[in-house]
Amino acid sequence: MAVESRLGVRIRRDAPVRLLPFARYFRGFERVGAVRELFGAQTQRVLRDLKVEFFSSPFGYMGTSDSDGHLLISTVHLKRSDFPTLYLDIVHELCHVRQFRRGKRLFYPRLSYVDAPSEIEAYAFTVREGRRIGLTDRELIEYLKVEWISEKEHRRLARRVGLLGRSRSTRPHQGRARR
């Protein structure tokens, strides 16, 4: 505060985030069995009330806000990634929405990303849905590859979510948006 006064400037820190309805951009998810499994009888209402914040950045994919449970989605990822990747990422983030609604922690700063209980649960759920829609275990192992985890962490995550086998490459899944 003293620095603000001395410099004669004021920074307003309560800038609003413009949120848009999930259902405006993602249709039919209320009929997906996995989504109904997440939210049960409340599925229609949860998806109707869910908001999405799109951001324009060559970095990042999707996330869930730990302040109010809305989704954050990179417009670059939305435009460039293949359909199965986007679909599974949405299912993954909806699992985080359920975790948030149940009062569970989403982030564990002292743990590796692949060791966070919220991520293990969400990825295990996503892998089950990936198998249901016909992806092979090899494709799902590739799906788990993201540039912020090491090859060792990738293998650990693949084991934890019930995928067998090891991947030879550490490059991100081809469906992920590139920088």
Buried (B, 14 or more C-beta within 10 A) or exposed (E): EEEEEEEEEEEEEEEEEEBBEBBEEBEEBBEBEBBBBBBEEBBEEBBEEBBBBBBEEEEEBBBBBEEEBBBBBBEBBBEBBEEBBBBBBBBBBBBBBBBBEEEEEBBEEEEBBBBBEBBBBBBBBBBBBBBEEEBEBEBBBBBBBBEEBEEEBBBBBBEBBEBEEEBEEEEBBEBBBEE
